[in-house]
Amino acid sequence: MLGDSTPSVIAVGGGTLLHPKSRAAAFSSARVVTLTAPAQTLLDRSTHGPVRPLLHAAPNPLEKVRELLAQRANVYAEAHASVCTEGCTAEQAANAVIRAWKNPAIVVSLGARSYPVRFASPKSHVFAQKSANLPTTANAAQLVADVLSTLQPSHWMVVTDFTVQALWGFTFIETVSHLHSTPLATVVLRPGETNKTLAGVQTILENAVEQGADRSTVIVALGGGVVSDMAGLAASLLFRGVKWVSVPTTLLSMADAAIGGKTGVDLGFAKNAVGTFHQPSAVVIDPRHVTTEAHRAYVSGLSEIVKSAAVADPTLLNYVEEHALSLAARDLPTVETAVFGAARVKSTIVAADEREDPSAPLSRAVLNFGHTLGHALEAAGGFDNLTHGEAVSLGIVGALRVGKRLGFTPSHVVERITQLLSTLGLPTRLTRADVQAALPYLVNDKKRLQNKVRAVFLRDEGQAFVHPIALSDLSALYLEAVET
Ligand SMILES: NC(=O)c1ccc[n+]([C@@H]2O[C@H](COP(=O)([O-])OP(=O)(O)OC[C@H]3O[C@@H](n4cnc5c(N)ncnc54)[C@H](O)[C@@H]3O)[C@@H](O)[C@H]2O)c1
């Protein structure tokens, strides 16, 4: 039935996905939605209908339900969406399932910590308008309300910044609150990288406690990479860890920052020097958010898409190249396709190496392509002269040229990717003065081990690798890579 191209809904018993073959078939060709409810509710429901042999024979049926849920948690966590069936009507639960079916999703596969990256997509919006008998609401707020209904928190707390609050935040909060009645707390931060500090995280934590947060509070980060890095860090610290959901509102955070569970703040000039790994429970991407981004911020986000394509996905690289003009014009279906591609790269790599283990076969460190020099350039500019994405673009050019100098990267790859960055409106001109100013900040590189940096180079398009190199050698090579 799964191989059949006719659209179908296949309702399976709770144990079906435990079988590796059924699981592989379901995840490769279908959208998988789990229906959840508290253990007691499941037990009460099981008393109606046919006898359940597993429960019937158990001395303590409630304990048996809990045991089965625990055994299945890893598999259920990998679903494209979970829909809670407690405290809602059958129609509301069915509508949540329809939203899960209509909107694309990627799963970051990490056992019990797996989570979906769900898209409130412009494409599905058009589809919804054409399908008069289906609900049309599938925006970020709706999907977040669905996630909250499943997580069942005591409070939900929105962390955003002043810019995003004014543009999207009020409507977002109003819509989620309308759909989901859990008490709300809000924290509004000052925007921008210069505010990505421990003091900002302290503000989030103090506000959370003052507004009555407890261990089942869910933090919802609504904003760019700065907000998600800080809210994620706060979520990992609050009461030793609460759940969080990321709703990225910049192109850069949709394509990269919101996914993967790296949280952090800058410490002085040391970029992302303090942080944790704390995976979100869901990421909800609405590409329409990019429509209000400032031109410079939007273009900056394209650099992380080029990075993901360059390190792991030649097809995405072709797509970005062929659709550069549509991307620059923010054509939403094109933006969605590019973000989806980059999010898939990031999800795959994070699933293969969650914590940047040097021995992992597909190392997460390859996602740092362009970031060694990029972070140093960003710090040298006081986190104010260059955006993160602009610094990454220059860092990619540096890594390409040094890769070529070391005999790793073919010239045509250097030229092609540099040209693409330039076509997209990103900076590619590395000056001696800029590199010289950046070199002192290379020592702050988190990937440094003693005097060696784990630099990332390309062997070809889509083929990145980590190459440890002495800091002094790398500095000299960057200086050779400047414009003459
Ligand atoms: N954790 C990770 O894995 C990871 C990966 C990549 C980057 N990052 C981090 O992400 C940060 C950069 O993220 P960013 O580029 O999103 O920057 P940002 O969060 O500073 O956002 C840029 C600006 O755009 C504003 N903004 C956000 N959404 C908007 C919208 N929809 N419309 C109008 N304005 C909007 C913000 O208020 C801010 O002023 C850096 O700190 C970087 O270190 C983290």
The ligand as an SDF file (V2000), in Angstrom:
LIG
                    3D

 44 48  0  0  0  0  0  0  0  0999 V2000
   23.4550   27.8850   16.5130 N   0  0  0  0  0  0  0  0  0  0  0  0
   23.8720   27.6970   15.2830 C   0  0  0  0  0  0  0  0  0  0  0  0
   24.0400   26.5600   14.8320 O   0  0  0  0  0  0  0  0  0  0  0  0
   24.1530   28.8870   14.4100 C   0  0  0  0  0  0  0  0  0  0  0  0
   24.4070   28.7160   13.0440 C   0  0  0  0  0  0  0  0  0  0  0  0
   24.5860   29.8460   12.2490 C   0  0  0  0  0  0  0  0  0  0  0  0
   24.5390   31.1120   12.8290 C   0  0  0  0  0  0  0  0  0  0  0  0
   24.3110   31.2430   14.1570 N   0  0  0  0  0  0  0  0  0  0  0  0
   24.2480   32.5690   14.7850 C   0  0  0  0  0  0  0  0  0  0  0  0
   23.1570   33.2960   14.2070 O   0  0  0  0  0  0  0  0  0  0  0  0
   23.4160   34.6850   14.3640 C   0  0  0  0  0  0  0  0  0  0  0  0
   23.0740   35.3910   13.0770 C   0  0  0  0  0  0  0  0  0  0  0  0
   21.6890   35.2150   12.8320 O   0  0  0  0  0  0  0  0  0  0  0  0
   20.8440   36.2720   11.9770 P   0  0  0  0  0  0  0  0  0  0  0  0
   21.5820   36.5720   10.7410 O   0  0  0  0  0  0  0  0  0  0  0  0
   19.4800   35.7500   11.9110 O   0  0  0  0  0  0  0  0  0  0  0  0
   20.9580   37.6030   12.8500 O   0  0  0  0  0  0  0  0  0  0  0  0
   20.0010   38.3260   13.8950 P   0  0  0  0  0  0  0  0  0  0  0  0
   19.3030   37.3600   14.7410 O   0  0  0  0  0  0  0  0  0  0  0  0
   20.8470   39.3480   14.5600 O   0  0  0  0  0  0  0  0  0  0  0  0
   18.9510   39.0440   12.9480 O   0  0  0  0  0  0  0  0  0  0  0  0
   19.3660   40.1050   12.1270 C   0  0  0  0  0  0  0  0  0  0  0  0
   18.4630   41.3240   12.3120 C   0  0  0  0  0  0  0  0  0  0  0  0
   17.2210   41.0750   11.6690 O   0  0  0  0  0  0  0  0  0  0  0  0
   16.1440   41.3620   12.5500 C   0  0  0  0  0  0  0  0  0  0  0  0
   15.0620   40.4600   12.1450 N   0  0  0  0  0  0  0  0  0  0  0  0
   14.8750   39.1750   12.4580 C   0  0  0  0  0  0  0  0  0  0  0  0
   13.8410   38.6630   11.7860 N   0  0  0  0  0  0  0  0  0  0  0  0
   13.3480   39.6470   11.0240 C   0  0  0  0  0  0  0  0  0  0  0  0
   12.2750   39.7430   10.0960 C   0  0  0  0  0  0  0  0  0  0  0  0
   11.5320   38.6740    9.7590 N   0  0  0  0  0  0  0  0  0  0  0  0
   12.0450   40.9360    9.5010 N   0  0  0  0  0  0  0  0  0  0  0  0
   12.8170   42.0150    9.7980 C   0  0  0  0  0  0  0  0  0  0  0  0
   13.8450   41.9910   10.6480 N   0  0  0  0  0  0  0  0  0  0  0  0
   14.1110   40.8110   11.2570 C   0  0  0  0  0  0  0  0  0  0  0  0
   16.7000   41.1680   13.9180 C   0  0  0  0  0  0  0  0  0  0  0  0
   15.9740   41.9370   14.8570 O   0  0  0  0  0  0  0  0  0  0  0  0
   18.1360   41.6470   13.7580 C   0  0  0  0  0  0  0  0  0  0  0  0
   18.1830   43.0450   13.9150 O   0  0  0  0  0  0  0  0  0  0  0  0
   24.8730   34.8170   14.7310 C   0  0  0  0  0  0  0  0  0  0  0  0
   24.9760   35.1570   16.0920 O   0  0  0  0  0  0  0  0  0  0  0  0
   25.4470   33.4240   14.5000 C   0  0  0  0  0  0  0  0  0  0  0  0
   26.5210   33.1370   15.3630 O   0  0  0  0  0  0  0  0  0  0  0  0
   24.1040   30.1600   14.9530 C   0  0  0  0  0  0  0  0  0  0  0  0
  1  2  1  0
  2  3  2  0
  2  4  1  0
  4  5  1  0
  4 44  2  0
  5  6  2  0
  6  7  1  0
  7  8  2  0
  8  9  1  0
  8 44  1  0
  9 10  1  0
  9 42  1  0
 10 11  1  0
 11 12  1  0
 11 40  1  0
 12 13  1  0
 13 14  1  0
 14 15  2  0
 14 16  1  0
 14 17  1  0
 17 18  1  0
 18 19  2  0
 18 20  1  0
 18 21  1  0
 21 22  1  0
 22 23  1  0
 23 24  1  0
 23 38  1  0
 24 25  1  0
 25 26  1  0
 25 36  1  0
 26 27  1  0
 26 35  1  0
 27 28  2  0
 28 29  1  0
 29 30  1  0
 29 35  2  0
 30 31  1  0
 30 32  2  0
 32 33  1  0
 33 34  2  0
 34 35  1  0
 36 37  1  0
 36 38  1  0
 38 39  1  0
 40 41  1  0
 40 42  1  0
 42 43  1  0
M  CHG  2   8   1  16  -1
M  END
$$$$
